[in-house]
Amino acid sequence: MDRPQLPLNALRAFEASARHLNFTRAAEELCVTQAAVSHQVKGLEARLNVVLFRRLARGLVLTDEGQALLPVLSDSFDRIGRAMQRFREGAVREVLSVGVVGTFAVRWLLPRLPRFREAHPLIEVRVSTHNNKVDLAAEGLDMAIRFGDGAWHGVQADEVLRAPLSPLCTLGFAARLESAQDLASLPLLRSYRRDEWPEWFAAAGVEAPRLTGPVFDSLSLMVQAAVQGAGVALAPPSMFDRELYTRQLVQPFPVLAEVGSYWLTALKSKPPSPAMTAFRDWCLAPEFREPA
């Protein structure tokens, strides 16, 4: 299919005018006359059959159509500029956008990321966090690390780290626990995944009590609440080794519940770039599971 001919000069004139809301300042930025900018914008409006600016005595105001067009153009020109800069620097750098569930990002990925940068200096990794709800296409992500069973529609999922759960609490609470049944007398801190505590009690061979503790949307926040004595957290001990090493928390029972793993995901419909392949290989290497 033939691509439409884009009026690049007119689009650039509109984008600059929309940022400044002034034809004169846009003309100064583009090193042309104010009349040339105005002419380009009028031509673009005629081509699109819309009004992009309201021309008022005090200046320009974007119409709804102009407001819709501006962020698309600004992002596109920014990307072109970054690509040109990479070529001017003599090396083509790749950008890799990765969405990561917050606790995994802070506790596991970020301490190890310097190793990836050292091995792949021309790949710029951009990390954003989420609470395990992510839309790769809508958020413009190349890949995402999330927690679960790996069964997400339309994505390839590779298991990068098992994360079995166990109760973690302060020494004071642990002193009150002789058996798993004793947990029923303590506040049990919960995540939004309701099956976790029942799964752990089932693994311990006892009936789960009625759960009434506070619910957290962040595992790190829940564990910090446990450190402060708010209750017993159910969390992966491997992710909170610092708190266990310093005895801020203890693991009162050796029982672990397998409720999910951390998975690296990418859309099946998106051909992997060299950066995506390099990041996947690194996440799946045995070294990724070693201490940071």
N, C-alpha and C positions, 0 to 999 in steps of 0.2 A: 504494500500500500504506500502511495506517495505521501510524504509528509508535507503539510501546508507550509507555504513560504511565510516565515515570521517577520513582521516589521520591527526588527531589532532596535533601530534608531528611535522609532516611535515608542516602543516599550520602555527603552532606557529613559527617554524624555519624560514619560508619564511617571516612572518609578521615582526619579529624582524630584520631580515636581510634587509628588504625593508625600515624600518624606519632608520636604521643606515647606509644603503648602504655599509655594511662591515660585512663579516662573523665572523671576530674575535670579534668585539664588540657585535654582536648578541650572540655569544657563551658565552661571559662573562656574559651577562644578563641572559641567560638561564642555566648557570652553567653546560655547557657541553663543549666538545672540538670543535675547529674550524672544524675539519674533520667531526664530527658528524653533524654539521649544514649544511655543504656543501653537505654531503651525503643525508640528509633529503630533501634539496631543489632539488637536482638532481632527487631524487625519485618522488617528487611531479611533476616536469616538465614531467617526463616520464609518470606518471599516467594521467596527463591532456593533454599530447601530445602538449605542447606549450613550448616556451622559456620564462622564467619569468625575467631573468637578462641577460644583456650583460656584460660579464666579460672582463674588460679592464685593462690595466696596472695600471691606476690610481685608480681603484676601480670598484664598481658595478654601473650599470645603469639599471633602470627598463625599460622593454619593454612595449609596449602598453597593452599587456595582463597582465603584472605585475601591471601596474598602475590601471587597471580595478579591479584587485583582492584585492589590498591593502586596499582601504577604506572599503570594505565589511568586511574584516577580522578584521580591527582595530575597527570598530564599534561593531562587534560581541564580540570580546574579552573584550572591555570596558564594554559592558552590562553584560557579565558574571562576570567581576570583581566587578561591582557595586552590583550585586545581592549577590555575596559571602560576600561582606562587610556588607550588611544589615543583613545577617544571623549571622555574627560574632558579630554584635552589639546587638544581642538578640531580635530584633524586625524586622519583615518584613515590610519595607516601600514600598508603592506603588507610582509610578511616574505617574502623569496625565499631558499630554501635551495638552494645550488649545490655539488655535489661536483666537485672539480677535481683532475686528476692533479697530483701534488706539484710537479714541476719547473715546469710551466706556471703553477701558482698563484704560486710564489715569483718566477719569472723574468719572467713576462709580465703576469698578471692583476693582482696586488696593486699594482705600480707605476702601473697605469692606473685602478684602481678609484676613486680620488678624483674622476676626471672623471665617472664614472657617478653618484657620490653628489651631486656638484654639480648635475648635470642632473636628478636624480630624488631630491630630499631626503626624500621620503616613502616611499621603498623601502629597507627594511633588508635588506641582503644578508648572508647567513650562509654562510660558506665553510668547507667541510670538505675534506680531502684524501684521496686514495686512490691506489693503485698500478695504476691503469687497470682495476681490477676493481670494478664498482659495480653495485648493484641499486637502481634508482631507487625502486621501490615499497617494497621492504623497508626501505630506509634513510630513507624519508620525504623524499626529495629532489624538488624541482620540476624541476631540470635538472642536467646533468652535462657537464663538458668532459673528453673522453678522447682518446687517441691511437689511430689505426688507419686503416682504409679506409672507415669510415662505414657499414659493413654490419652493423648490430646489429638483432636481431629485436625487433620491436614498438616501435621508437623512430623518431622523426624526427631526422635528423642533418643539421646545417648546417656546412659547412666554414668554420672561422674563421681558420685559419692553416696554411699549408704549412710543413713543417719538414724539408727534406732534410738528410741526414746527411753528415758528412765527418770524417776523422780529425783529432783535436786532441791535441797533445802539447807537451812542454816543448821549449825551444830545443836542449837537449842531445840529446834523441832525434831532433829534426828534422835535426840535423847529420849523423846517420847514415843519412839517407834520401835516396837519389838517384832511386829509382823506387819504384813501388807494391810491387814484389816484395820490396823490402828490409824491408817491414813484417813479413814472416814471421819475422825475427830478433828482433823486439821483443815484449814482452808486450802482447797485445791485450785490452783490458778489454771486457767484454761485458754486455749487458742480458739479461733472460730471453727476449727475442725473438731466437731463434736465426738468423733469416734475414737480420739486418741486415748483418753483416760480409760474408757471401757476396754480398748484393745490391750492396754497395759495390765489392767486387773485380770483380764482373761489369761494373759501370758503368765501372770503370777498365780493363777489357779484359784482366785477368789472372786466373789461377786462384787461388781462395781457398786459403790454407794450412790446416793442421789447427789448430783453435782450442783453446787450452788455458788462456787467461787467466782471472782471477777473474770471477765473475758477480755483478752488482749488481741489486737490485730498485728502485734509485733512480738516475735519470739524473744528478741533482745530485751524489749521492755518488760516482758513477763519475767525473765530471769533476773533483771535488775530489781523487780518487785520482790522476788524471792530473796535476793541478797539483803534487802531492807527488812526482811521478816514479815512480809505480807502473806506468805503462804508457801505451798510446795509447788514448784514448777515442774512440768513434764517436758523435758528437752533433751537433745542429743548431747551426752557428756563430752563427745569429741569436739563439739563446737565451743564448749565453755571450759576448756582445760585450765585457763588462767584462774578462774574463780575456784576451781577444784584444787589447783596446786597451792593457792594461797589460803585455802580453807575458809574462804568466804562462803562456800557452799560445799556440801558433801553429797555423795550418792549413797543413800541408806540401804538400798537393795541392789543386788547385781542383775536383777531381771531387766531385760531389754525387750521393747515392743517394736516390731518391724511394721511401721505404718506408711513408709514411703522413702524415697531417695531424692537426691538432687539430680536433675536432668538438664543437659544442654539441649536446647530445642532450636529448630530452624524450619521455616516453611518448606514443605516438599516442592512447592511450585517455584521456589527461588533457587536458581543455579548457584552453587557455592562459589564465592570469590576466593582467590588465593589467601586472603586474610582470614576468611571464615574457615578454610581448611586448616590453616596453621593453628588457629585458636582451638579448633576441635581436637586436633592431634595433641596439642599441649594439655588440654583438659582431660583427655583419656589416657595420658601417659602415667605410669606408676608414680613418677616423681610428684604429680599433682596431689597425691594423697599423703605425701610425707609432710612432716612438720615444717612450718615456714621458717 
